[in-house]
């Protein structure tokens, strides 16, 4: 008898359940069943973040070539950024997720810049695979790290100043893989020590592009410095690019020290869109690819924090990374199109530049004040040089969470040599560019702006 009552009860429950399902399918909303999670695990969760800057710029400089410098002041929107970050965790403690990042620059279409998956574990570290920057971006700290405003010459200031021909403008290693399809691995921290490595098969490759090492595939993510070549149309790209990183962090009461070291190696190439041999016959596609000198750059940096004061310094040496070879210079000579007529005699005897930086930042209440000094030196051939010296001061005011007002003043002085000026002007003339080669220059770039972020 009890068994019969039990069966009747179960059949009634099942019938009611079926009616509930039919009722839901007829348009009634139903609370979704939460995903099953195991102890220690978490379902994927979405986080959205973004920012935009709006600035006003005034530039006072001796050399006002190419439409830069002098009144009126400029108003700009350097870029806006929006990122979607999804993270979850397995029952065994492995974190997983992906990041999609949109970057919008005014007068250009929004682009999907970073797009990668990430895996983490306390004992194995972090792995990133996809379109992402390398460990040279995430694991280095120097005076650029603590500058406020837009970052001095690593920010928007170079857009408004006429840099002398051949000058290395920033503290980024020549050959930096920047945003390209790569694999990053960063170890867990062990007693303050941490190592990392980035491998980028082709620094000009993004996403779904097929393999093609006979041409540069995109104009993004080169890590290219225009001081060595006339413009980005002549940008070399790197193959088998490796960046190795090591860092150490130590805390003693109110003092915190960070030490960082980076090493970059790659095989670099540059391509002529159209090339001819010495008698004017077209070159086969394979022969339009020229080797540059191998990239072997390194960077050392340090950051010390004491209560509300931070002091940082950095040094990098690009050695001969992506510098022209004698073969490449001969290729420029025999190439009959306009671009190939550029002929920097003796450029293979120079180097790709060195750079120093030092700076300090002080936080008081809602304000942060910083000052930094930056210098780069480069041999453009066996005897001639190009140099830059910059002092940057910044002041940031955090009005409320997500709203910052800032001011930035850059005092910039650049020097070059007549031989490099003549080579650059020859290129601009033959490529029909409405551009004048820039000689020695000095001036001040003043930036006022606001940043809204969430």
Helices and strands as residue ranges (DSSP letters): H 2-25, E 42-61, G 65-67, E 74-76, E 80-89, E 95-104, E 111-121, E 125-132, H 135-138, H 143-146, G 152-154, G 157-159, E 180-186, E 193-202, G 232-234, E 237-252, E 255-271, G 285-288, E 289-291, E 295-306, E 309-317, H 326-334, G 339-341, G 347-349, E 354-364, E 367-379, E 385-400, E 403-415, H 418-430, E 441-453
